[in-house]
Amino acid sequence: MKKASIIFLILVGIQICAFGSESAHGAHNENAIPTETIMYQAINLGILLIGLFFAVRKSVVALFKDRYANYNDQAAKTEAATKLAEEALSDIKNRINQLQTSESTAINNAQADALALKNKMIQETQHQAEKLKADTKLIVAAELNNAKDEIRKEIINASIEIAKGNIKNSAAAITKKSEQGFLSDLAKTKQVSL
């Protein structure tokens, strides 16, 4: 960089000298084209451009290399981001398609499950109703048998009581007849023995 600064200062000095020599000579003719001045200025401009070229060549090249590398990095990042975005978009489209197809499938499955559950509940309810009916018949039959047994016991107890009463009455009547028969037999025996 120091070398570039020195060259730049030399070029500026040469240019100043060129302008100074022009003003010292002065313009002899107003309508004449100052070709000598134009030539010196062109030479000065050429030297200045060549000096600038050598002075800033490396830094400009480095600047453009950096910009090129930066641009390539940004382009690669942009390309990678674009690929990721395209993949994400494709994934989202696939998910949407899956959701749309799975939505109708899920609705059909839910309807089938609901119908199966409904049929199962109806069967279980019918089975429970039949079981309840059978249990009720058994309970009614058992209660009927218990009631019949109670009635039989009551009838038997009543029959026993009636039979006891009849037996007592019969026994009393038989006993009375037997007594009368015995007494009449005894009286007959007494008469015979007398």
Helices and strands as residue ranges (DSSP letters): H 2-25, H 35-193
